[in-house]
């Protein structure tokens, strides 16, 4: 169970891989928030994807969901979410064994719990794997998503010549490489290489601004035109994917795509760095003394200079 944001749900897929390796005949289900279910379409190991609609009638949907889960009689419920709402589901689930992190306020009612420590260099999937160690003694798995043939065929039109992908947007301003830096990066890309700018429909305006300001003559804005699994399929074929510390980073990891990740206000030691075989993280050197200013980023730089983004050196 992981009912947080897209990136968290992608990282939860690593736990599915580990469980399936150890218990290949087990019936696996996953619970995610509405919108993230698209990540697990046609997932080969999943019997069912449960969805908690948090946008409308949140509490009514929560208790309806709990009622349905109780009827399933699960043997093992692993709660990767660290907040009270998921704790309620866990405690009332009637699962034989319940596991979760000690930061969940209801974890004292779980069968067992483990510490969740951010900042010691462990990756989030390693921390999640600690919840499995009681029964699975192998090392952690990497996150993995499964784009279908349909996803691959849809993006094949974009991969007829060399290309790279960029995902310039982030929910948090201080996690987002500044616009002028994305323009600088575009200008360094050879003109015989297509640049695809990826994102949600709401990111289109930013990407169009980057395209207009760049000297590169072969930029295509695909914001809102691809599903999450479409994006995975495209990123898997890219020469390189340039991303922020945000969900597209984990999309790249899930298909082992080449990736360069920019870390502005956050640091890779928090444990959300890319896990692709060919991956690179880039940050301002020297780091400003105010960095990191928080785990999730801010809508504006608290110091008003945003040196952690503006001082990043752009190279390819």
C-alpha positions in Angstrom: 0.0 0.0 0.0 1.4 3.4 -1.1 -1.2 6.1 -1.3 1.2 9.1 -1.7 2.3 10.7 -5.0 3.4 9.3 -8.3 7.1 8.9 -7.5 6.3 7.1 -4.3 4.0 4.7 -6.1 6.7 4.0 -8.7 9.2 3.2 -6.0 6.7 0.8 -4.4 6.9 -1.3 -7.5 10.4 -2.4 -6.3 8.6 -4.2 -3.4 6.4 -6.0 -5.8 9.5 -7.3 -7.6 11.0 -8.6 -4.3 7.9 -10.3 -3.1 7.3 -12.0 -6.5 10.9 -13.3 -6.6 10.5 -14.9 -3.2 6.9 -16.0 -3.5 6.2 -16.4 -7.2 2.8 -18.0 -6.6 1.5 -15.4 -4.2 -1.5 -13.3 -5.2 -0.4 -9.7 -5.1 -2.5 -6.6 -4.9 -1.5 -2.9 -4.6 -3.4 0.0 -3.2 -2.7 3.5 -4.6 -4.3 6.9 -4.7 -6.5 7.8 -7.7 -4.5 8.8 -10.7 -1.6 6.5 -10.0 -3.4 3.3 -11.0 -2.3 3.9 -14.6 1.2 3.0 -13.6 0.2 -0.6 -13.0 -1.9 -1.3 -16.1 -1.1 -4.8 -17.4 1.4 -5.4 -14.6 2.2 -9.1 -14.9 2.4 -9.8 -11.1 -0.7 -8.0 -9.9 -4.1 -9.6 -9.4 -5.8 -6.3 -8.6 -5.0 -2.6 -8.3 -7.0 -0.9 -5.6 -7.7 2.8 -5.8 -8.5 5.2 -3.0 -10.2 8.3 -4.5 -8.9 11.1 -2.3 -10.2 13.9 -4.4 -14.0 13.4 -3.8 -15.7 12.2 -0.7 -12.4 11.2 0.8 -13.6 9.8 4.1 -16.6 8.0 2.6 -14.4 6.4 0.0 -11.9 5.5 2.7 -14.3 3.5 4.8 -15.9 1.9 1.7 -12.4 0.8 0.7 -11.7 -0.6 4.2 -14.9 -2.6 4.1 -13.9 -4.2 0.8 -10.4 -4.9 1.9 -11.6 -6.7 5.1 -13.6 -9.1 2.9 -10.4 -10.2 1.1 -8.8 -11.8 4.1 -5.2 -10.8 3.2 -2.3 -12.7 4.7 0.1 -9.8 4.7 -0.4 -6.1 4.3 2.7 -4.0 3.8 2.1 -0.3 4.4 4.8 1.9 2.7 2.8 5.1 3.6 3.7 6.9 6.8 0.6 8.8 7.6 -2.5 8.2 9.7 -5.0 7.5 6.9 -3.1 4.4 5.7 -2.6 3.4 9.3 -6.4 3.3 9.7 -6.7 1.0 6.6 -3.9 -1.2 8.0 -5.4 -1.6 11.5 -8.9 -2.3 10.2 -7.9 -4.5 7.3 -8.2 -7.8 9.1 -4.9 -8.9 7.5 -3.2 -11.7 9.4 0.1 -9.8 9.4 0.5 -6.0 9.1 3.7 -4.1 8.7 4.6 -0.5 8.4 7.0 2.3 9.4 7.3 3.6 13.0 6.5 7.1 11.7 3.0 6.0 11.0 1.0 7.3 14.1 -0.9 4.0 14.3 2.1 1.7 13.8 2.0 0.6 17.5 -1.1 -1.5 16.4 0.7 -3.2 13.5 2.1 -6.7 13.8 5.6 -5.3 13.4 7.1 -2.0 12.4 10.6 -0.7 11.4 12.4 2.6 11.6 12.3 4.9 8.6 15.4 7.0 8.5 16.0 9.7 5.9 19.4 11.2 5.3 21.7 8.3 5.9 22.3 7.6 2.2 19.9 4.7 1.9 17.6 4.7 -1.0 13.8 4.8 -0.4 13.5 1.3 -2.0 16.0 0.0 0.5 14.0 1.6 3.3 10.8 0.0 1.9 12.6 -3.3 1.7 13.2 -3.3 5.4 9.4 -4.0 5.8 9.9 -7.2 3.8 13.1 -8.5 5.6 11.2 -10.4 8.2 10.2 -12.9 5.5 12.4 -12.0 2.5 16.1 -12.3 3.1 17.3 -11.2 -0.3 18.6 -7.8 -1.3 16.3 -5.1 -2.4 15.0 -4.9 -6.0 14.9 -1.9 -8.3 11.5 -0.3 -9.2 10.0 -1.7 -12.4 7.0 -0.7 -14.6 5.8 -2.6 -17.6 4.8 -0.5 -20.6 2.7 -2.6 -23.0 3.1 -3.2 -26.7 0.4 -0.5 -27.2 2.5 2.0 -25.3 5.6 1.1 -27.3 3.7 1.3 -30.6 2.3 4.7 -29.7 5.7 6.3 -29.1 7.4 4.6 -32.0 6.5 7.6 -34.2 8.9 9.7 -32.0 11.9 7.4 -32.1 12.7 7.3 -35.8 15.8 9.4 -35.3 18.1 10.1 -32.3 16.4 11.9 -29.5 16.6 13.0 -25.9 13.8 13.7 -23.3 13.6 16.5 -20.8 11.1 16.9 -18.0 11.6 20.5 -16.9 8.7 20.9 -14.4 8.2 20.0 -10.8 5.4 20.6 -8.3 7.9 22.4 -6.1 9.8 25.4 -7.5 12.9 24.7 -5.5 13.1 21.2 -6.9 13.0 22.5 -10.4 16.1 23.5 -12.4 15.6 27.1 -13.5 14.0 27.8 -16.9 17.1 29.6 -18.2 19.2 26.5 -17.3 16.9 24.3 -19.4 17.3 26.7 -22.2 21.0 26.5 -21.8 20.9 22.7 -21.9 18.7 22.7 -25.1 21.3 25.0 -26.8 24.0 22.4 -26.1 22.2 19.5 -27.7 23.3 18.8 -31.3 20.6 20.0 -33.8 20.4 16.6 -35.4 19.0 15.3 -32.1 15.3 15.8 -31.4 14.4 17.2 -27.9 11.1 16.0 -26.5 9.8 18.1 -23.6 7.7 15.9 -21.3 5.2 16.7 -18.6 1.5 16.9 -17.7 -0.9 19.3 -19.5 -0.3 21.9 -16.8 3.4 21.9 -17.7 2.8 22.9 -21.3 3.2 26.7 -20.8 6.7 26.3 -19.2 7.9 23.9 -21.9 6.6 26.2 -24.6 8.6 29.1 -23.0 11.7 26.9 -23.0 11.2 26.0 -26.6 10.7 29.6 -27.7 13.8 30.9 -25.8 16.1 28.1 -27.1 18.2 28.3 -30.3 17.6 24.6 -30.9 15.4 24.1 -33.9 14.1 20.6 -33.3 12.1 20.8 -30.0 8.8 19.1 -29.6 6.5 19.7 -26.6 4.6 16.5 -25.7 3.0 17.7 -22.4 -0.3 16.1 -21.9 0.0 13.9 -24.9 1.5 10.8 -23.3 0.3 8.6 -20.5 2.8 7.7 -17.7 3.5 4.3 -19.4 3.8 6.0 -22.8 6.4 8.2 -21.2 8.2 5.2 -19.8 8.3 3.6 -23.2 9.7 6.7 -24.8 12.3 7.4 -22.1 13.6 3.8 -22.4 14.7 4.5 -26.0 16.2 8.0 -25.4 19.9 8.7 -25.7 19.5 10.6 -22.4 16.7 11.8 -20.1 17.2 15.0 -18.2 15.0 15.3 -15.1 14.5 17.1 -11.7 14.3 15.3 -8.4 10.7 14.4 -9.2 8.5 11.6 -10.6 10.1 11.5 -14.1 13.4 10.5 -12.4 11.7 7.4 -11.0 9.9 6.7 -14.4 13.4 6.5 -15.9 14.6 4.2 -13.1 11.6 1.9 -13.7 12.6 1.1 -17.2 16.4 1.4 -16.6 16.6 4.4 -18.9 19.6 6.6 -19.2 19.1 9.5 -16.9 20.7 12.7 -15.7 19.0 14.1 -12.6 19.3 17.7 -11.3 19.2 18.2 -7.6 18.5 21.8 -6.5 17.2 22.3 -3.0 17.1 18.6 -2.2 20.1 16.2 -2.0 20.6 12.7 -3.2 21.4 11.6 0.4 17.7 11.8 1.1 17.5 8.6 -0.9 15.5 9.5 -4.1 18.4 9.4 -6.6 18.1 7.4 -9.9 18.7 3.7 -10.0 19.3 3.2 -13.7 22.6 1.5 -14.7 23.5 4.6 -16.6 22.6 7.5 -14.3 24.1 10.7 -13.1 23.2 13.3 -10.5 24.2 17.0 -10.9 24.2 19.7 -8.2 25.7 23.0 -7.5 29.3 22.9 -6.4 30.1 24.3 -4.0 26.7 23.7 -2.4 25.2 26.9 -0.8 25.2 26.6 3.0 21.4 26.7 3.1 21.1 23.5 1.1 19.1 21.3 1.7 16.4 23.6 2.9 13.8 20.8 3.2 12.8 17.3 2.2 10.1 18.2 -0.3 11.1 21.6 -1.6 9.2 25.0 -1.5 7.1 27.2 -3.8 9.9 29.8 -3.6 13.5 30.0 -2.4 13.4 30.8 1.3 16.7 32.8 0.9 15.4 34.5 -2.3 18.6 33.7 -4.3 18.0 30.1 -5.4 21.7 29.5 -5.7 21.2 25.8 -5.5 19.6 25.9 -8.9 21.2 28.9 -10.5 24.7 27.8 -9.7 24.3 24.3 -11.4 26.8 24.0 -14.3 25.1 22.7 -17.4 27.0 20.1 -19.4 26.1 17.2 -21.7 
